[in-house]
Amino acid sequence: MSALTPAEVAELRAAFPYFALQAEAPQPPAYLDAAATSQRPSSVLDAERRFLETANAAVHRGTSGAVGAATEAFEGAREAVAGFVGAAAPEQIVWAENATDALNIVALGIGEASANPALGVPGSERFALGPGDEILVTEAEHHANLIPWQRLAARTGAAFRYIPVREDGTWTIDDAREALNERTRVFAFAHISNVTGYVAPVAELAELARGVGALTVLDACQSVPHIPVDLDALGVDFAAFSGHKMLGPNGIGVLYGRPELLAALPPSRTGGSAITRVTMESAEFMPPPMRFEPGTQPVSQAVGLGAAVEFLSAVGVERAAAREHELVERLVAGVEATPGVRLLGPSDPAQRVALAAVSVDGLHAHDVGQFLDEQGVLVRVGHHCAQPLHRAFGIASSTRASVHLTTTEDEIDRFLDALRGAQRYFGVEAAA
């Protein structure tokens, strides 16, 4: 599959108001923070605005034509997202506030099944955890895929275990094979690390977990926006990703689940729209996905995310991924050619996607970030919600540059030049 060409990237950038408005500036900002939040094309902004201006109504409530049209748009977006990530049925897609919320839906639902089976739903006993059971994560996890499992272990009495990272911040399938055992009930890990860019062998890991009877919960936040992802084919049980990293709106995330597991998972949040029958003594719940979507839904955000999926599909995820791989190769090569700058994660660009985080000898990441900002280079600094991983590296924070399908070679070069400029400015330039 051929990569997007620079000319095609320039044409794409014109479809993004953020880039179009900055194009005439003397020094347009180099936006290298897509791993935190991506910019949005006009088609996404217009879809959400158009819905709010012409079709805004409550969904799944009432029988009016307006409600029907709004519900059709809302559920149409669910179908589009399901198709984009390889879900066989739209009912496998649950709308959440963000990926963090989606992961909590799973962890809290398992907690509900463990604490009081009588409050669950038919089949929920399959999720019950207790002493003697184990929850497994990795040391590289984003806090969103770490803290919910810590708390679930504390609530249920299950043991919380993790796979330590190696010197370069990665872990291997052999490490997972050694850690998984017949007591493992949940194995949660990221498809792509938001610090190292390391790509986990998801299908093989899911098969290992299935072999010991463990559920796999995948953090797909950094994979779905950047590479082709077929969640059904990968064999994971649950997965989470967010709209704002894949050209979509804030305020919406996605929980994917295998149908039989969503059907047995108790809801952790309850209220209107998620129920079939309520008495003063009890409640019965809707089937998925509505069981997990109580209250007023994020309707315009879902419509916007559906438009983002259409945009990405029209561009071609395979071609965008090939283009981003070229950019990451350029980024890694430039970092490794800069004395005094440490690349976090694998040095082989084939083992990483979308980003590179670095530590500059003698400088705090916040100082580096401030200097880069003054040069018009926008990056992320801090621990990236991955404190244990940074601690394993022996540092408190790092500077991360991340790419998307709109990133240019010039932006990569400006980042590298600004890194070297920061070294000179603060007097920590290392000898070649």
C-alpha positions as CSV (number, residue, x, y, z in Angstrom):
1,M,0.0,0.0,0.0
2,S,1.5,3.3,-1.1
3,A,1.9,6.1,1.5
4,L,0.1,9.4,1.2
5,T,2.3,11.8,-0.8
6,P,3.4,15.2,0.5
7,A,1.1,16.8,-2.1
8,E,-1.8,14.8,-0.8
9,V,-1.0,15.7,2.8
10,A,-0.9,19.4,1.8
11,E,-4.4,18.9,0.3
12,L,-5.6,17.2,3.4
13,R,-4.3,20.0,5.6
14,A,-6.5,22.4,3.7
15,A,-9.5,20.5,5.0
16,F,-8.6,21.3,8.6
17,P,-9.6,24.8,9.7
18,Y,-6.8,24.8,12.3
19,F,-4.1,24.3,9.7
20,A,-5.8,26.4,7.0
21,L,-6.0,29.4,9.3
22,Q,-2.4,29.1,10.3
23,A,-1.0,28.5,6.8
24,E,-0.5,32.3,6.2
25,A,1.3,33.0,9.5
26,P,5.0,33.9,9.3
27,Q,5.7,30.7,11.3
28,P,2.8,28.4,11.4
29,P,2.8,26.2,14.5
30,A,4.1,22.7,14.1
31,Y,1.4,20.6,15.8
32,L,3.0,17.4,17.1
33,D,0.5,16.6,19.9
34,A,-2.0,14.4,18.1
35,A,-1.4,11.6,20.6
36,A,-3.1,13.8,23.2
37,T,-5.7,15.5,20.9
38,S,-6.0,15.5,17.1
39,Q,-7.3,18.4,15.1
40,R,-10.6,18.1,13.3
41,P,-11.5,18.4,9.6
42,S,-14.3,20.7,8.5
43,S,-16.5,17.7,7.7
44,V,-16.5,16.6,11.3
45,L,-17.1,20.1,12.6
46,D,-19.9,20.6,10.0
47,A,-21.5,17.3,10.8
48,E,-21.9,18.0,14.5
49,R,-22.9,21.6,13.9
50,R,-25.4,20.6,11.2
51,F,-27.0,18.0,13.5
52,L,-27.3,20.6,16.3
53,E,-28.8,23.2,14.0
54,T,-31.2,21.0,12.0
55,A,-31.9,17.7,13.7
56,N,-31.3,18.1,17.4
57,A,-33.7,16.0,19.4
58,A,-33.8,13.4,22.2
59,V,-32.9,9.9,20.9
60,H,-34.8,6.8,21.8
61,R,-37.5,8.9,23.5
62,G,-40.9,9.4,22.0
63,T,-42.4,8.7,18.6
64,S,-42.1,12.1,16.8
65,G,-40.4,12.3,13.4
66,A,-37.7,14.5,14.9
67,V,-36.8,11.9,17.5
68,G,-36.8,9.3,14.7
69,A,-34.4,11.3,12.6
70,A,-32.1,12.1,15.5
71,T,-32.1,8.4,16.6
72,E,-31.3,7.3,13.0
73,A,-28.2,9.7,12.9
74,F,-27.1,8.5,16.4
75,E,-27.4,4.8,15.5
76,G,-25.9,5.4,12.1
77,A,-22.8,6.7,13.7
78,R,-22.6,3.5,15.9
79,E,-22.8,1.4,12.7
80,A,-20.0,3.4,11.1
81,V,-17.7,3.1,14.1
82,A,-18.5,-0.7,14.3
83,G,-17.5,-1.2,10.7
84,F,-14.4,0.9,11.1
85,V,-13.0,-1.3,14.0
86,G,-14.2,-4.7,12.6
87,A,-17.2,-5.3,15.0
88,A,-19.6,-7.7,13.4
89,A,-22.6,-5.9,14.9
90,P,-23.2,-2.3,16.0
91,E,-24.5,-3.6,19.3
92,Q,-20.9,-4.3,20.2
93,I,-20.2,-0.6,20.3
94,V,-21.1,1.3,23.5
95,W,-20.9,5.1,23.7
96,A,-18.9,6.4,26.7
97,E,-17.6,9.8,27.8
98,N,-14.1,8.9,26.7
99,A,-11.8,5.9,26.7
100,T,-11.1,6.2,30.5
101,D,-14.9,6.0,31.1
102,A,-15.1,3.0,28.8
103,L,-12.4,1.1,30.7
104,N,-14.1,2.0,34.0
105,I,-17.4,0.6,32.6
106,V,-15.7,-2.8,32.4
107,A,-13.9,-2.7,35.7
108,L,-16.8,-1.3,37.7
109,G,-19.2,-3.8,36.0
110,I,-16.9,-6.7,37.1
111,G,-17.0,-5.1,40.5
112,E,-20.8,-5.2,40.5
113,A,-20.8,-8.8,39.6
114,S,-18.3,-9.6,42.3
115,A,-20.0,-7.6,45.1
116,N,-23.6,-8.6,44.8
117,P,-24.6,-11.1,42.1
118,A,-28.3,-10.5,42.9
119,L,-27.9,-7.0,41.5
120,G,-26.4,-8.3,38.3
121,V,-27.9,-9.6,35.0
122,P,-28.2,-13.2,33.8
123,G,-24.8,-14.7,33.4
124,S,-22.9,-12.0,35.3
125,E,-21.5,-14.6,37.8
126,R,-18.9,-15.4,35.1
127,F,-17.2,-12.1,36.0
128,A,-17.1,-12.5,39.8
129,L,-13.6,-12.1,41.3
130,G,-12.4,-12.9,44.7
131,P,-9.3,-14.0,46.7
132,G,-7.2,-16.4,44.7
133,D,-8.0,-14.7,41.4
134,E,-5.5,-12.4,39.7
135,I,-5.6,-9.3,37.5
136,L,-2.7,-8.7,35.2
137,V,-1.5,-5.5,33.6
138,T,1.9,-4.1,32.4
139,E,4.1,-1.5,33.9
140,A,3.8,0.5,30.7
141,E,0.0,1.2,31.1
142,H,-1.7,4.6,30.9
143,H,-3.2,5.4,34.3
144,A,-6.7,4.9,32.7
145,N,-5.8,1.2,32.2
146,L,-4.1,0.8,35.5
147,I,-5.9,2.5,38.4
148,P,-9.4,0.9,37.7
149,W,-7.7,-2.5,38.0
150,Q,-5.9,-1.6,41.1
151,R,-9.1,-0.5,42.7
152,L,-11.0,-3.6,41.4
153,A,-8.4,-5.8,43.0
154,A,-8.7,-4.0,46.3
155,R,-12.5,-4.2,46.2
156,T,-12.6,-7.9,45.4
157,G,-9.6,-9.4,47.1
158,A,-8.1,-10.5,43.8
159,A,-4.3,-10.1,43.5
160,F,-3.0,-7.3,41.3
161,R,0.1,-8.2,39.3
162,Y,2.0,-6.6,36.5
163,I,4.6,-7.4,33.8
164,P,7.7,-5.3,34.4
165,V,9.1,-3.5,31.4
166,R,12.6,-4.1,30.0
167,E,15.3,-1.4,29.8
168,D,13.8,0.1,26.7
169,G,10.3,0.3,28.2
170,T,8.9,-2.6,26.3
171,W,7.7,-6.1,27.2
172,T,7.3,-9.2,25.1
173,I,4.9,-12.0,24.5
174,D,7.4,-14.3,26.4
175,D,7.0,-12.0,29.4
176,A,3.2,-12.3,29.2
177,R,3.4,-16.1,28.8
178,E,5.4,-16.3,32.0
179,A,3.0,-14.0,33.9
180,L,-0.3,-15.5,32.8
181,N,-1.6,-18.5,34.7
182,E,-4.8,-20.4,35.6
183,R,-5.6,-17.8,38.3
184,T,-5.5,-14.9,35.8
185,R,-9.0,-13.6,35.3
186,V,-8.3,-10.2,33.6
187,F,-5.4,-9.2,31.4
188,A,-5.4,-5.5,30.5
189,F,-2.8,-3.9,28.2
190,A,-2.3,-1.2,25.6
191,H,-2.2,-2.0,21.9
192,I,0.3,0.9,21.4
193,S,2.1,2.6,24.3
194,N,1.4,6.3,24.5
195,V,5.1,6.8,25.7
196,T,7.2,4.4,23.7
197,G,5.0,3.8,20.7
198,Y,5.6,0.1,21.2
199,V,3.1,-2.1,19.3
200,A,1.9,-5.2,21.3
201,P,1.2,-8.5,19.5
202,V,-2.5,-8.3,20.4
203,A,-3.8,-11.4,18.6
204,E,-1.1,-13.7,20.1
205,L,-1.7,-12.2,23.6
206,A,-5.4,-12.6,23.3
207,E,-4.9,-16.3,22.4
208,L,-2.6,-16.8,25.4
209,A,-5.1,-15.2,27.7
210,R,-8.0,-17.2,26.3
211,G,-5.9,-20.4,26.9
212,V,-5.9,-19.8,30.7
213,G,-9.5,-18.5,30.8
214,A,-8.6,-14.8,31.2
215,L,-10.5,-11.8,29.8
216,T,-8.5,-9.4,27.6
217,V,-9.1,-5.7,27.9
218,L,-7.4,-3.6,25.2
219,D,-6.5,0.1,25.4
220,A,-6.7,0.9,21.7
221,C,-6.5,4.7,22.1
222,Q,-3.2,5.0,20.2
223,S,-4.0,2.3,17.6
224,V,-7.4,2.9,16.2
225,P,-6.5,6.5,15.0
226,H,-3.3,5.3,13.2
227,I,-3.4,1.7,12.0
228,P,-6.0,-0.7,10.6
229,V,-7.7,-2.4,13.6
230,D,-10.1,-5.3,13.4
231,L,-11.1,-6.0,17.0
232,D,-13.2,-9.1,16.1
233,A,-10.2,-10.6,14.3
234,L,-7.8,-9.7,17.1
235,G,-9.9,-11.8,19.5
236,V,-9.9,-9.4,22.4
237,D,-12.9,-9.4,24.8
238,F,-13.2,-5.7,25.4
239,A,-11.4,-2.6,23.9
240,A,-11.6,1.1,24.5
241,F,-10.7,4.2,22.4
242,S,-11.6,7.9,22.3
243,G,-13.0,10.2,19.7
244,H,-10.7,13.2,20.2
245,K,-7.6,11.3,19.2
246,M,-9.1,10.2,15.8
247,L,-10.2,13.5,14.4
248,G,-13.5,13.4,16.3
249,P,-15.1,15.4,19.1
250,N,-14.2,15.6,22.8
251,G,-16.7,14.0,25.2
252,I,-17.2,10.7,23.4
253,G,-15.4,7.4,23.7
254,V,-16.1,3.9,22.7
255,L,-16.3,0.6,24.5
256,Y,-16.1,-2.5,22.3
257,G,-17.1,-5.9,23.6
258,R,-17.9,-9.4,22.5
259,P,-21.7,-9.7,22.4
260,E,-22.0,-12.5,24.9
261,L,-19.8,-10.7,27.4
262,L,-21.6,-7.3,27.1
263,A,-24.8,-9.3,27.6
264,A,-23.6,-10.6,30.9
265,L,-21.8,-7.5,32.2
266,P,-23.8,-5.6,34.9
267,P,-24.2,-1.9,34.4
268,S,-22.2,0.2,36.9
269,R,-24.2,3.4,36.2
270,T,-27.9,3.3,36.1
271,G,-30.9,5.5,35.3
272,G,-33.2,6.4,32.5
273,S,-33.0,4.9,29.0
274,A,-31.1,1.8,30.3
275,I,-34.0,-0.1,31.8
276,T,-37.0,-2.2,30.7
277,R,-38.9,-2.3,34.0
278,V,-38.7,-0.5,37.3
279,T,-40.6,-1.1,40.5
280,M,-40.0,0.4,43.9
281,E,-38.1,-2.7,44.8
282,S,-36.0,-3.5,41.7
283,A,-35.0,-2.7,38.1
284,E,-34.5,-4.7,35.0
285,F,-32.0,-3.5,32.3
286,M,-32.0,-3.1,28.5
287,P,-29.8,-5.4,26.4
288,P,-26.4,-3.8,25.3
289,P,-25.5,-1.3,24.2
290,M,-28.3,0.8,25.8
291,R,-27.8,-0.9,29.2
292,F,-24.5,1.0,29.5
293,E,-25.9,4.4,28.2
294,P,-28.1,5.8,30.9
295,G,-29.3,9.3,30.8
296,T,-29.0,11.8,28.0
297,Q,-26.7,10.5,25.4
298,P,-23.8,12.3,23.7
299,V,-25.7,12.5,20.4
300,S,-24.0,15.3,18.5
301,Q,-20.6,13.9,19.6
302,A,-21.5,10.5,18.2
303,V,-22.5,12.1,14.9
304,G,-19.2,13.9,14.8
305,L,-17.3,10.7,15.5
306,G,-19.2,9.0,12.7
307,A,-18.1,11.7,10.4
308,A,-14.5,11.3,11.6
309,V,-14.6,7.6,10.7
310,E,-15.9,8.5,7.3
311,F,-13.1,10.9,6.8
312,L,-10.4,8.4,7.9
313,S,-12.0,5.7,5.7
314,A,-12.0,8.0,2.6
315,V,-8.3,8.9,3.2
316,G,-7.4,5.3,3.6
317,V,-6.1,4.1,7.0
318,E,-3.5,1.9,5.3
319,R,-2.1,4.7,3.3
320,A,-2.1,7.1,6.3
321,A,-0.3,4.5,8.4
322,A,2.4,4.1,5.7
323,R,2.8,7.8,5.6
324,E,3.1,8.1,9.4
325,H,5.6,5.3,9.5
326,E,7.9,7.3,7.2
327,L,7.5,10.3,9.5
328,V,8.3,8.2,12.6
329,E,11.4,6.8,10.9
330,R,12.5,10.4,10.2
331,L,11.8,11.4,13.8
332,V,13.6,8.4,15.4
333,A,16.6,8.8,13.1
334,G,16.9,12.5,14.0
335,V,16.6,11.9,17.8
336,E,19.2,9.2,17.7
337,A,21.6,11.4,15.8
338,T,21.3,14.1,18.5
339,P,23.9,13.6,21.4
340,G,22.4,14.1,24.8
341,V,18.9,13.1,23.8
342,R,17.5,9.8,24.9
343,L,14.8,8.0,22.9
344,L,12.3,6.2,25.1
345,G,11.2,2.9,23.7
346,P,12.5,0.7,20.8
347,S,15.0,2.2,18.4
348,D,13.6,0.2,15.5
349,P,10.9,2.3,14.0
350,A,9.2,-0.9,12.8
351,Q,8.3,-1.6,16.4
352,R,6.6,1.7,17.1
353,V,3.7,3.8,15.8
354,A,2.9,7.5,15.7
355,L,5.2,9.0,18.4
356,A,8.5,9.4,20.0
357,A,9.1,10.5,23.6
358,V,12.6,11.8,24.6
359,S,14.5,12.8,27.7
360,V,17.2,15.6,27.3
361,D,20.2,15.2,29.5
362,G,20.4,18.0,32.0
363,L,17.0,19.5,31.3
364,H,13.6,19.1,32.8
365,A,10.9,18.2,30.2
366,H,9.0,21.4,31.1
367,D,11.9,23.6,30.2
368,V,12.3,21.8,26.9
369,G,8.6,22.1,26.2
370,Q,8.6,25.9,27.0
371,F,11.5,26.4,24.7
372,L,9.9,24.4,21.9
373,D,6.6,26.3,22.4
374,E,8.5,29.6,21.8
375,Q,9.7,28.1,18.5
376,G,6.2,27.3,17.5
377,V,6.6,23.6,18.1
378,L,3.7,22.1,20.0
379,V,4.4,18.9,21.9
380,R,3.3,17.2,25.1
381,V,5.5,17.3,28.2
382,G,5.1,15.5,31.5
383,H,4.6,11.9,32.6
384,H,1.8,11.3,30.0
385,C,-0.4,9.6,32.6
386,A,2.2,6.9,32.8
387,Q,4.2,7.5,36.0
388,P,5.2,3.9,36.7
389,L,6.7,3.7,33.2
390,H,8.7,6.9,33.6
391,R,9.8,5.7,37.0
392,A,11.1,2.5,35.3
393,F,13.1,4.8,33.0
394,G,14.5,6.6,36.0
395,I,13.0,9.9,35.0
396,A,10.0,12.0,36.1
397,S,8.8,13.2,32.8
398,S,9.6,13.4,29.1
399,T,8.9,15.4,25.9
400,R,6.7,13.7,23.4
401,A,6.2,14.4,19.7
402,S,3.4,12.6,17.9
403,V,2.3,12.6,14.3
404,H,-1.0,12.1,12.4
405,L,-1.9,12.0,8.8
406,T,-1.6,15.8,8.5
407,T,2.0,16.0,9.8
408,T,4.7,17.2,7.5
409,E,8.4,16.5,7.2
410,D,9.1,20.2,8.0
411,E,7.3,19.8,11.3
412,I,9.5,16.8,12.2
413,D,12.6,18.8,11.3
414,R,11.5,21.8,13.3
415,F,11.0,19.6,16.3
416,L,14.5,18.2,15.9
417,D,16.1,21.6,15.3
418,A,14.2,23.0,18.4
419,L,15.5,20.2,20.6
420,R,19.1,21.0,19.6
421,G,18.3,24.7,20.1
422,A,17.1,24.0,23.6
423,Q,20.4,22.2,24.4
424,R,22.3,25.2,23.2
425,Y,20.1,27.7,25.0
426,F,20.4,26.0,28.3
427,G,24.1,25.2,27.8
428,V,23.8,21.4,27.9
429,E,24.7,20.6,24.3
430,A,26.6,17.3,24.2
431,A,29.6,16.6,22.1
432,A,29.0,14.5,19.0
